[in-house]
Amino acid sequence: MQTDPGSEGSGFLLFQLPIATVGKWVYTLFLKVRTAIMMISTKGRYALRVMTQLAKDEDKLIPLKEIANDQNISLKYLESIMSILVKKKLVEGASGKGGGYRLVRPASDYSLGEILRAAEGTLDPVACAAIDGEPCVRNMDCPTYPIWKELTDLITGFLDSKKLTDLI
């Protein structure tokens, strides 16, 4: 992943696949259209950071304030991220003295794709190639659809192949 120089301070990260994974032709196309496709928001990036912190102490409940301080994330924004992660059953929380958050499964069972989809909703670079949504009505006639579909498959495959433990 690489920061897009044109989006300094925008809260977005440009996702760039290496040449070895994608191939020169698609990589060149990706560079030409990179500002129009997949951006990971701060919500997705912070979700990965939080999950990484929880993975380091899998069995321990970590208080929300501790996570916020360690990750330099506002408590209010972190609460909204944790709410999503709980709702998607990636983490569990316990309230009261000694409460906090922890992973519900071993860290090795989480893919980065799963975490990012929970936070972002989708990893699809363009709507017409959406895996979760309705297929584009023009996909049979559109000359660019195969490229977007292939890019979607590459992004999904790459992120689903990486585990949370790869970040520890």
C-alpha positions in Angstrom: 0.0 0.0 0.0 1.2 3.5 -0.8 0.0 6.9 0.0 -1.3 8.9 -2.9 0.8 12.1 -3.1 -2.2 14.1 -4.3 -4.4 13.2 -1.3 -2.1 14.4 1.5 -4.2 14.7 4.7 -7.4 13.4 3.0 -7.6 10.3 5.2 -7.3 7.9 2.3 -4.7 5.4 1.3 -4.1 4.4 -2.3 -4.0 0.6 -2.8 -1.3 -0.3 -5.3 -0.6 -3.9 -6.3 3.0 -4.8 -7.2 4.0 -5.6 -10.7 4.8 -9.2 -9.8 1.2 -9.8 -8.7 -0.7 -8.0 -11.4 1.5 -7.9 -14.5 2.8 -4.9 -16.4 -0.2 -4.2 -18.5 -2.8 -4.0 -15.7 -0.3 -2.2 -13.5 0.1 0.5 -16.1 -3.6 0.8 -16.4 -4.0 1.0 -12.6 -1.5 3.9 -12.4 -3.4 5.8 -15.0 -6.7 5.5 -13.2 -5.5 5.2 -9.6 -7.2 8.3 -8.4 -10.6 6.9 -9.5 -10.3 3.5 -7.9 -9.9 1.8 -4.6 -9.2 4.0 -1.6 -9.0 2.7 1.9 -10.5 5.2 4.4 -9.2 5.9 7.9 -11.9 3.7 9.2 -10.5 0.7 7.4 -6.9 1.5 8.3 -7.8 2.1 12.0 -9.7 -1.2 12.1 -6.6 -3.0 10.9 -4.5 -1.2 13.6 -7.0 -2.0 16.4 -7.3 -5.7 15.3 -3.5 -5.9 15.2 -3.3 -4.6 18.8 -5.9 -7.0 20.0 -4.1 -9.9 18.2 -0.9 -9.2 20.2 -2.8 -9.9 23.4 -5.4 -12.4 22.2 -6.6 -13.6 25.5 -6.6 -10.2 27.3 -9.4 -7.7 27.4 -8.0 -4.3 26.4 -9.9 -1.2 27.5 -11.1 1.1 24.8 -9.2 4.1 26.3 -6.0 2.1 26.2 -6.5 1.3 22.5 -7.4 4.9 21.8 -4.2 6.1 23.5 -2.0 3.5 21.9 -3.3 4.0 18.4 -3.8 7.8 18.7 -7.4 7.6 17.7 -10.2 9.7 19.2 -12.3 7.8 21.6 -15.5 8.8 19.8 -14.3 7.6 16.4 -12.9 4.4 17.9 -16.2 3.7 19.5 -17.9 3.8 16.1 -15.2 1.4 14.7 -15.5 -1.0 17.6 -19.3 -1.0 17.2 -18.9 -2.2 13.6 -16.3 -4.8 14.6 -18.6 -6.2 17.3 -21.7 -6.2 15.0 -19.7 -8.1 12.4 -18.6 -10.6 15.2 -14.9 -9.9 14.8 -14.4 -8.8 18.4 -16.3 -9.0 21.7 -16.6 -6.5 24.4 -17.1 -6.7 28.2 -18.2 -3.8 30.3 -17.3 -2.9 33.8 -14.2 -3.1 35.8 -11.6 -5.1 33.9 -13.7 -4.8 30.7 -12.5 -4.1 27.3 -12.3 -5.8 23.9 -10.7 -8.9 22.5 -10.8 -11.1 19.4 -13.5 -13.7 19.2 -11.2 -16.1 17.2 -7.5 -16.8 17.0 -5.7 -14.0 15.1 -4.6 -16.5 12.4 -8.3 -17.0 11.5 -8.8 -13.4 10.3 -8.0 -12.3 6.8 -7.2 -8.6 6.1 -9.9 -8.7 3.5 -12.5 -9.7 6.1 -11.5 -6.9 8.4 -11.5 -4.3 5.7 -14.8 -5.4 4.3 -16.3 -5.2 7.8 -15.1 -1.6 8.1 -15.4 -0.4 4.5 -18.4 -2.4 3.3 -16.7 -3.3 0.1 -13.3 -3.6 -1.5 -14.6 -3.3 -5.0 -12.7 -0.7 -7.0 -15.7 0.2 -9.2 -19.4 -0.4 -8.7 -19.9 -2.4 -11.9 -17.5 -5.1 -10.7 -19.1 -5.4 -7.2 -19.0 -8.9 -5.9 -21.7 -8.3 -3.3 -24.1 -6.2 -5.3 -26.2 -6.6 -8.4 -24.3 -7.3 -11.6 -23.9 -4.3 -13.9 -26.6 -4.3 -16.6 -23.9 -3.5 -19.1 -21.3 -6.1 -18.1 -22.0 -8.2 -21.2 -21.6 -5.3 -23.6 -18.9 -3.2 -21.7 -15.4 -3.5 -23.1 -13.9 -2.4 -19.7 -15.8 -4.8 -17.5 -13.3 -7.7 -17.8 -10.5 -5.4 -16.6 -12.5 -4.2 -13.5 -13.6 -7.7 -12.7 -10.0 -9.0 -12.9 -8.8 -6.2 -10.7 -11.5 -6.8 -8.2 -10.5 -10.5 -8.1 -6.9 -9.6 -7.6 -7.5 -7.2 -4.8 -9.9 -9.6 -3.0 -7.5 -12.5 -3.5 -4.5 -10.5 -2.3 -6.2 -9.2 0.9 -7.9 -12.5 1.6 -4.6 -14.3 1.4 -3.0 -12.0 4.1 -3.8 -12.9 7.7 -3.9 -10.6 10.8 -0.9 -12.5 12.1 1.1 -11.2 9.1 0.9 -7.7 10.7 2.2 -8.8 14.1 
